[in-house]
Amino acid sequence: MSRFACVSGLILFLAVGDLSAGCVSPSTLLTNLRSFLAGKMVCATGRGAQAGDHWQEWHSGSGNGPSPLWEYARGPSDPIDETRIVGTWEATQGSSSTVTYSYTDDSGSPYVRVIYDNGSGNYSFCTAAGGTEVAVAYIPASPVASATQCAAFPP
């Protein structure tokens, strides 16, 4: 096999591997999204078209029907970038569990996502099972919303 063919094959392998990162096994597809996300902060970093974007959203309510989704920003006492409701979240349970995000000021929403557990508190938000990763997130175990929960993410 020529050197060119080997290098081309390696580049293709790396590119395909990167596109599916986090949205396929061995990561674990979550099936209990209501109970998992309710009351939790999601510290996320965008992938693909949203690469470089960072956000922290607090999932209040149960997710069994539209529940308030809060952009935590810098916290409730910050005079410029305060905490505010930016939309709703709602989740289904079971083997094809999804979470739907509907943002008040986003004509492209709602966004339906599946979530994979990558281990160590890190999760991939994907367009579908085996689909495209749109964000990677750290989800602290504590349900308490605070401005410091996302301070160390991304590392």
C-alpha positions, -999 to 999 in steps of 0.1 A, spaced: 0 0 0 14 34 -9 23 60 17 -4 83 3 -31 57 7 -21 51 43 -21 88 52 -54 93 34 -70 64 52 -58 77 86 -71 112 79 -105 97 69 -106 75 100 -98 104 123 -124 127 106 -152 101 109 -142 92 144 -144 129 154 -179 134 139 -194 106 159 -175 113 192 -197 108 222 -229 99 203 -222 62 200 -211 33 222 -192 28 244 -209 59 258 -242 51 275 -274 65 261 -294 79 290 -330 67 294 -341 86 325 -338 122 314 -367 136 335 -352 124 368 -316 130 356 -320 167 345 -347 179 370 -331 205 392 -297 203 376 -273 228 361 -259 219 326 -226 235 319 -221 231 281 -197 238 253 -209 238 218 -196 216 190 -198 220 153 -217 252 143 -217 263 180 -180 255 187 -166 279 212 -200 288 227 -204 282 264 -237 282 285 -250 272 318 -287 263 321 -306 253 351 -335 228 346 -361 237 371 -393 217 374 -398 180 366 -395 180 328 -428 161 327 -444 187 304 -428 221 297 -407 232 326 -388 265 331 -353 266 316 -331 292 332 -299 308 317 -279 311 349 -254 335 334 -235 352 362 -261 346 388 -293 362 401 -276 393 417 -255 403 387 -267 437 374 -258 430 338 -259 393 331 -285 381 355 -303 348 357 -335 346 336 -359 322 321 -350 316 284 -375 289 275 -387 255 286 -374 219 287 -394 187 285 -382 151 286 -395 116 277 -385 85 295 -376 50 282 -353 34 256 -358 63 232 -356 91 258 -353 126 244 -352 161 259 -368 190 240 -356 225 244 -379 254 233 -362 288 236 -384 320 237 -362 341 214 -350 314 190 -370 308 158 -350 276 152 -363 259 183 -375 234 195 -344 213 196 -347 176 204 -317 159 219 -305 126 232 -278 125 259 -249 101 262 -230 95 295 -193 97 287 -182 90 322 -167 113 349 -197 137 349 -193 145 311 -222 141 287 -227 144 249 -259 162 237 -266 147 202 -292 152 174 -302 115 177 -288 82 188 -256 78 168 -262 113 154 -242 145 155 -227 158 188 -239 194 192 -225 200 227 -205 184 254 -215 191 290 -206 187 326 -236 181 348 -228 185 385 -244 159 408 -257 187 431 -291 201 421 -283 235 436 -280 263 410 -250 286 416 -227 307 395 -197 286 406 -209 252 394 -197 257 359 -165 277 368 -141 248 360 -158 237 328 -145 236 302 -111 228 317 
